[in-house]
Amino acid sequence: MVDIVSELQEKVLDAYHNKQPLEIIGGASKKFMGREALGEPLNVAAHSGIVTYQPVELVITARAGTTLVELAAVLAENNQQLAFEPPSFSPASTIGGTLACNQSGPARPWSGSVRDHVLGVRLINGRGEHLKFGGQVMKNVAGYDVSRLQSGAMGSLGVMTEISLKVLPKPATSKTVSWDMDAAQAITFINQLCGKAKPISAACWIEGKLFVRLCGAQSAVEATIKHWQGQVEEDAQNFWQQLRHQQLHYFNGEDPLWRFSVNPNAQLPSLDDQSIIDWGGAQRWFKGQADKVEMENIAAQANGQVSLFANGDRGGEVMHTTPSALQAIQKRIKNAFDPRGVLNPGRLYRWM
């Protein structure tokens, strides 16, 4: 366990006074995300370790540089887990970077996102002040929920130093069933399944096959499998791990990787047959050269958004175009936390 808050504060204060941009770096496993980083490196990886862990209360607090590997090992000792299944793009992936980049795995629609599991954070703002938001219990929040604002902000609102998270027990049983069908059939079928009270924890279609994972009490899982009469996948754990950590062959190569967040029952006939359809239809991955405006139009027709997740032109805008009214709000929040714009400037948007 290492606490380097004072060192981090000093560097942020220097940057504030000198108007020197800082590039916040944890495990550096997600540098491929967002726009090209600018500024002097500010390494948070050394600020690591478990601060408190209360298994009975299902709460853990860790420094932002703590790796996901370390967190998983500590939680496993009490048969607990981070239920949002954060992806690790390398063994160095940290919990701070996971929250900053808003990363959740296959269980997200059923167990919630990383944002849903955050109880509180401590962060250093652009003035070098070390602030605390939230706590270690779930409660209502008046005004901006600053802890959850960090989700997807890519470090633009502060240097996170500590994060408190809700944890959950591991399920008693996990089994996967599959069916052969095309993309359009899979979207309709999985939405029908999700409308019923069944212990679904993941659903993904890829290359002509729909996989559905069931987790929970053994009796409930076995009864559902018997009722559905799908093909039981004996080696499914490896598939879900590869999907979670983007290790499937689909994610390989240098072609642009687009991430769609859309209405789960939306049909995207121009893309779906060539995509990975995850999160029961709410998340679609498409790999290939494409015009960003065209991608945004497709996403808008499905009541969603699209981002250039990896590869492609990282110098331009990679997030879905933000309406001017929302831009104004985001700029005001940015100015409140980082008035001189020294924290990860331009990483999320060119105008932030």
C-alpha atoms as one frame of an Amber mdcrd trajectory, in Angstrom:
protein
   0.000   0.000   0.000   1.387   3.387  -1.042  -0.155   6.813  -0.401   1.245
   9.567  -2.638  -1.581  12.104  -2.324   0.788  14.875  -1.191   3.030  14.324
  -4.199   0.071  14.333  -6.584  -1.344  17.491  -5.011   1.966  19.267  -5.367
   2.187  18.420  -9.062  -1.394  19.559  -9.719  -0.740  22.823  -7.846   2.356
  23.457  -9.964   0.336  22.772 -13.097  -2.400  25.153 -11.923   0.029  28.006
 -11.265   1.985  27.404 -14.497  -1.050  26.560 -16.646   0.729  23.319 -17.583
  -1.575  20.581 -18.959  -1.341  17.186 -17.273  -1.960  13.755 -18.758  -3.309
  11.530 -15.959  -1.990   7.974 -16.268  -2.858   4.893 -14.217  -1.960   1.513
 -15.659  -1.829   3.026 -19.182  -3.957   0.118 -20.437  -6.678   2.399 -21.852
  -4.570   5.022 -23.631  -6.127   3.835 -26.888  -9.470   5.258 -25.741 -10.584
   8.864 -26.140  -8.684  11.502 -28.072  -4.910  11.855 -28.173  -3.593  12.786
 -24.741  -1.787  16.092 -24.162   0.352  17.358 -21.314   2.984  16.336 -18.805
   2.440  12.775 -17.513   0.979  12.512 -14.001   1.333   8.890 -12.934  -1.230
   7.681 -10.403  -0.357   3.967 -10.581   1.884   4.141  -7.502  -1.034   5.406
  -5.408  -2.414   1.945  -4.686  -3.714  -0.452  -2.078  -6.920  -1.390  -0.261
  -7.892   1.312   2.256 -10.833  -0.500   3.906 -12.805  -3.625   3.144 -15.940
  -4.660   4.990 -17.135  -7.995   3.566 -20.245  -8.070   5.772 -21.240  -4.580
   4.597 -20.356  -5.414   0.947 -18.166  -2.306   0.629 -14.549  -1.856  -0.418
 -12.470   1.334  -0.650  -9.285   1.308  -2.709  -6.761   3.848  -3.943  -7.213
   4.727  -7.598  -3.990   3.027  -8.717  -5.053  -0.352  -7.305  -5.160  -2.941
 -10.067  -8.279  -4.893 -10.915  -6.229  -8.057 -10.434  -5.503  -7.114  -6.812
  -9.112  -6.170  -6.139 -10.405  -9.439  -7.592  -7.971 -11.459  -5.476  -8.972
  -9.723  -2.237 -12.687 -10.084  -2.951 -12.323 -13.744  -3.968 -11.095 -14.580
  -0.452 -14.650 -13.841   0.711 -16.369 -15.264  -2.393 -17.259 -11.743  -3.536
 -16.790  -9.820  -6.775 -17.187  -6.576  -8.657 -20.517  -7.527 -10.204 -20.186
  -5.125 -13.152 -17.337  -7.302 -14.463 -14.768  -4.618 -15.361 -12.615  -5.485
 -18.381  -8.852  -5.672 -17.917  -6.958  -4.648 -21.023  -3.720  -5.593 -19.258
  -2.649  -6.819 -15.791  -1.894  -3.158 -14.996  -5.516  -1.992 -15.461  -6.607
   0.056 -12.438  -9.907   0.763 -10.728  -9.362   4.500 -11.265  -9.013   4.072
 -15.013 -12.008   1.736 -15.090 -14.234   4.389 -13.529 -12.725   7.245 -15.548
 -13.363   5.378 -18.815 -16.742   3.963 -17.702 -15.899   0.317 -18.371 -18.276
  -2.526 -17.540 -18.495  -6.104 -18.789 -21.161  -8.533 -20.059 -23.271  -8.397
 -16.870 -23.855  -4.643 -17.112 -27.620  -4.648 -18.016 -28.448  -7.039 -15.176
 -25.944  -6.136 -12.434 -25.447  -2.451 -13.249 -22.516  -0.420 -14.559 -19.387
   0.720 -12.708 -21.221   4.019 -12.178 -24.061   2.218 -10.379 -21.627   0.583
  -7.951 -19.711   3.726  -6.950 -20.526   4.915  -3.435 -17.964   7.688  -3.087
 -14.684   9.098  -4.350 -11.850  11.325  -3.221 -10.172  13.450  -5.865  -7.755
  16.304  -6.433  -9.387  19.059  -8.449  -7.642  21.421 -10.870  -6.810  23.797
  -8.008  -4.914  21.092  -6.131  -7.608  20.680  -3.472  -8.173  17.166  -2.114
 -11.951  16.716  -1.895 -14.292  13.953  -0.744 -17.678  13.141  -2.274 -20.204
  10.479  -1.332 -19.412   7.865   1.278 -19.706   4.139   1.863 -23.479   3.704
   1.769 -26.164   4.068  -0.904 -28.168   7.253  -0.389 -30.034   9.967  -2.244
 -28.030  12.897  -3.594 -29.136  16.506  -4.017 -27.558  18.349  -6.948 -24.720
  16.817  -8.969 -23.633  13.334  -7.879 -19.931  14.121  -8.179 -18.824  10.556
  -7.445 -20.724   9.255 -10.443 -19.831  12.232 -12.613 -16.344  10.737 -12.757
 -17.720   7.808 -14.751 -16.666   8.412 -18.335 -15.124  11.835 -17.602 -11.675
  10.452 -18.504  -9.954  12.416 -15.763 -11.198  15.785 -16.994 -12.829  16.647
 -13.639 -10.140  15.544 -11.213  -7.355  13.164 -10.265  -9.160  10.392  -8.408
  -7.310   9.147  -5.345  -9.817   6.805  -3.626 -12.931   4.984  -4.770 -15.556
   3.256  -2.607 -17.539   0.513  -4.324 -20.428  -1.790  -3.591 -19.458  -5.457
  -4.011 -21.654  -8.556  -4.287 -21.359 -12.293  -3.579 -20.401 -14.551  -6.448
 -23.349 -16.557  -7.817 -23.819 -20.114  -6.623 -24.096 -21.473 -10.171 -23.309
 -20.202 -13.661 -24.257 -21.970 -16.897 -24.600 -20.901 -20.526 -27.011 -21.998
 -23.235 -26.814 -21.190 -26.942 -28.890 -21.204 -30.116 -27.965 -20.934 -33.804
 -29.759 -17.961 -35.416 -29.093 -14.802 -37.377 -28.695 -11.348 -35.855 -32.266
 -10.170 -36.413 -33.698 -13.349 -34.858 -31.310 -13.054 -31.914 -32.344  -9.469
 -31.115 -36.036 -10.406 -31.104 -35.462 -13.630 -29.162 -33.272 -12.176 -26.411
 -35.708  -9.311 -25.838 -38.462 -11.883 -25.384 -36.327 -13.820 -22.892 -35.413
 -10.677 -20.956 -39.079  -9.875 -20.482 -39.412 -12.894 -18.208 -38.238 -13.407
 -14.617 -35.233 -15.596 -15.364 -31.692 -15.489 -13.870 -30.016 -14.021 -16.971
 -26.626 -12.379 -16.350 -25.271 -11.975 -19.908 -26.478 -12.290 -23.503 -24.318
 -11.982 -26.614 -24.692 -12.812 -30.310 -21.645 -13.376 -32.490 -21.121 -15.075
 -35.847 -24.525 -16.739 -36.083 -24.799 -17.887 -32.475 -26.613 -16.451 -29.451
 -25.117 -17.146 -26.017 -27.116 -16.532 -22.820 -25.543 -16.915 -19.381 -27.622
 -17.842 -16.345 -26.378 -17.159 -12.810 -27.927 -17.729  -9.399 -29.378 -20.563
  -7.345 -28.765 -23.960  -8.927 -32.461 -24.859  -8.877 -33.440 -21.692 -10.772
 -30.650 -22.095 -13.335 -31.397 -25.783 -13.979 -35.149 -25.164 -14.278 -34.587
 -22.377 -16.812 -32.244 -24.505 -18.934 -34.782 -27.332 -18.967 -37.556 -24.951
 -20.023 -35.543 -23.202 -22.749 -34.082 -26.375 -24.275 -31.022 -24.621 -25.668
 -27.585 -26.146 -26.224 -25.636 -26.184 -22.934 -22.108 -24.803 -23.476 -19.618
 -26.732 -21.360 -16.669 -24.338 -21.846 -18.570 -21.048 -21.705 -16.494 -19.414
 -18.977 -13.613 -18.945 -21.391 -15.933 -17.281 -23.932 -17.310 -14.779 -21.409
 -13.823 -13.961 -20.130 -12.578 -13.303 -23.666 -15.618 -11.156 -24.436 -15.219
  -9.235 -21.179 -11.538  -8.459 -21.764 -11.909  -7.966 -25.547  -9.679 -10.920
 -26.348 -11.948 -12.475 -28.983 -10.459 -12.504 -32.481 -13.069  -9.940 -33.563
 -11.258  -7.264 -31.556  -7.876  -7.931 -33.187  -6.367  -5.800 -35.938  -6.001
  -2.105 -36.670  -9.390  -1.346 -38.231 -11.533   1.252 -36.439 -13.691  -0.270
 -33.686 -17.067   1.422 -33.182 -19.151   1.041 -30.037 -22.914   1.556 -30.332
 -25.121   2.083 -27.281 -28.672   1.716 -28.576 -32.212   0.574 -27.835 -31.870
  -3.194 -27.177 -34.604  -4.151 -29.638 -33.332  -1.901 -32.444 -32.454  -3.571
 -35.740 -29.409  -2.190 -37.561 -29.620  -4.176 -40.814 -26.595  -2.480 -42.374
 -24.311  -3.497 -39.480 -25.745  -6.224 -37.242 -24.724  -9.281 -39.264 -21.095
  -8.094 -39.095 -21.212  -7.034 -35.428 -20.976  -8.396 -31.931 -24.334  -7.812
 -30.247 -23.785  -7.654 -26.483 -25.735  -6.564 -23.389 -28.907  -8.207 -24.737
 -28.804  -5.897 -27.752 -27.966  -2.625 -25.985 -24.290  -2.661 -26.989 -23.102
  -3.357 -30.531 -19.485  -3.598 -31.678 -18.706  -2.931 -35.332 -15.221  -3.082
 -36.837 -14.434  -1.365 -40.110 -13.787   1.870 -41.957 -16.832   4.156 -41.806
 -17.840   7.807 -41.845 -18.497   9.119 -38.311 -21.486  11.210 -39.389 -23.033
   8.146 -41.011 -22.402   6.087 -37.871 -24.053   8.771 -35.738 -27.097   8.807
 -38.002 -27.453   5.039 -37.677 -27.148   5.281 -33.888 -29.675   8.122 -33.682
 -32.233   6.064 -35.613 -31.843   3.398 -32.904 -32.297   5.978 -30.115 -28.645
   5.703 -29.154 -25.114   6.946 -29.573 -21.870   5.743 -31.111 -18.206   6.339
 -30.338 -14.972   5.469 -32.097 -13.787   3.159 -29.336 -10.375   2.180 -30.675
  -8.056   2.766 -33.638  -8.956   5.228 -36.375  -8.268   8.970 -36.142  -7.655
   9.812 -32.477  -6.948  13.462 -33.264 -10.538  14.209 -34.213 -13.684  13.821
 -32.153 -14.284  10.218 -31.142 -17.398  10.605 -28.978 -20.914  11.099 -30.321
 -21.583  14.743 -31.174 -22.900  16.556 -28.087 -25.869  18.957 -28.373 -24.942
  22.597 -27.699 -27.111  22.806 -24.560 -25.358  19.790 -23.042 -21.973  21.170
 -24.092 -22.705  24.338 -22.110 -23.507  22.330 -18.980 -20.397  20.169 -19.341
 -18.186  23.244 -19.805 -19.610  24.818 -16.652 -18.918  21.658 -14.655 -15.414
  21.431 -16.106 -14.737  25.060 -15.181 -15.950  24.470 -11.613 -13.546  21.580
 -11.085 -10.680  22.622 -13.339 -10.818  26.389 -14.051  -7.493  26.496 -15.912
  -8.130  23.340 -17.928  -4.977  21.503 -16.847  -6.483  18.038 -16.249  -6.532
  15.809 -19.360  -7.475  18.683 -21.683  -9.084  17.515 -24.920  -8.997  13.825
 -23.965 -12.792  13.513 -23.887 -13.754  16.286 -26.333 -11.737  18.823 -28.284
 -13.695  21.600 -26.535 -12.972  20.295 -22.985
